[in-house]
Amino acid sequence: MSIQDNIHAILEKVAAAAKDAGRDPESIKLVAVTKTVDAQTAKEVMDAGCTTLGENRVQSFLEKYEVLGDAPDWHIIGHLQTNKVKYIVGKVSLIHSVDSLHLAEEISKKATALGITQDILLQFNISGEESKSGASEDEAESLLAAVSALSGIRVCGLMTMAPLDADEEETRAVFKGLRSLFEKLKEKNYPGVALTELSMGMSNDFELAVKEGATLIRIGRSLFR
Ligand SMILES: *Cc1c(COP(=O)(O)O)cnc(C)c1O
């Protein structure tokens, strides 16, 4: 199937899952994860109508940025090292994977120097799997309070990943967990924080994520088969 056919098939499934959950399909955005393909193929994704592209590694992002520039709406979705922050701030519209105050401080420093505001999501490890990155739920309130006090950075929502080998029930519990953390944090009304985005769901579990309230789904493999 072509990339266009694949996007179409995914959007149909999103619409069906949204309908099931009584949600507006327009409230869910597809982030095309282009980490496994080259810039030319990423361009084909854009031409097929999906202009939000997600990269998990800074190096891979920079290679494509050199070719495609600001034409796509770039998202960084993978674990980010503080020493790489300087290469991406100002070039990407959203960083999904902020999981420590230290990392947020680095982003704040760079954004402030550029005179811009960088939008970010806080990533949480809801499943508690040791191999997964993400902050723990226990530190959510203190982390959000500290990050929201930094200049040049705006927390727009939360992100998580379900364990790859999880069954449906376990996956759903992870998404439900992020959703309830999101609701809890929203009630706190931290100054300057408007939590609107829930980034969850990949090729194998995006329909469940949509049913549990995802606003950003990160899809790679299903686009390129
Ligand atoms: C690769 C990746 C995805 C996309 O996964 P697929 O299974 O290819 O859809 C989503 N989120 C993150 C953080 C990733 O690294």
The ligand as an SDF file (V2000), in Angstrom:
LIG
                    3D

 15 15  0  0  0  0  0  0  0  0999 V2000
    9.2470    4.6530   17.2530 C   0  0  0  0  0  0  0  0  0  0  0  0
    8.3790    5.3590   18.1810 C   0  0  0  0  0  0  0  0  0  0  0  0
    7.0010    5.4390   17.9560 C   0  0  0  0  0  0  0  0  0  0  0  0
    6.3080    4.7930   16.7790 C   0  0  0  0  0  0  0  0  0  0  0  0
    6.2350    3.4140   16.9380 O   0  0  0  0  0  0  0  0  0  0  0  0
    5.5890    2.4610   15.8290 P   0  0  0  0  0  0  0  0  0  0  0  0
    5.4230    1.1860   16.5540 O   0  0  0  0  0  0  0  0  0  0  0  0
    6.5810    2.3980   14.7310 O   0  0  0  0  0  0  0  0  0  0  0  0
    4.3050    3.0670   15.4150 O   0  0  0  0  0  0  0  0  0  0  0  0
    6.2340    6.1490   18.8650 C   0  0  0  0  0  0  0  0  0  0  0  0
    6.7920    6.7450   19.9490 N   0  0  0  0  0  0  0  0  0  0  0  0
    8.1060    6.6810   20.2010 C   0  0  0  0  0  0  0  0  0  0  0  0
    8.6400    7.3560   21.4020 C   0  0  0  0  0  0  0  0  0  0  0  0
    8.9410    5.9850   19.3260 C   0  0  0  0  0  0  0  0  0  0  0  0
   10.2700    5.9360   19.5790 O   0  0  0  0  0  0  0  0  0  0  0  0
  1  2  1  0
  2  3  1  0
  2 14  2  0
  3  4  1  0
  3 10  2  0
  4  5  1  0
  5  6  1  0
  6  7  2  0
  6  8  1  0
  6  9  1  0
 10 11  1  0
 11 12  2  0
 12 13  1  0
 12 14  1  0
 14 15  1  0
M  END
$$$$
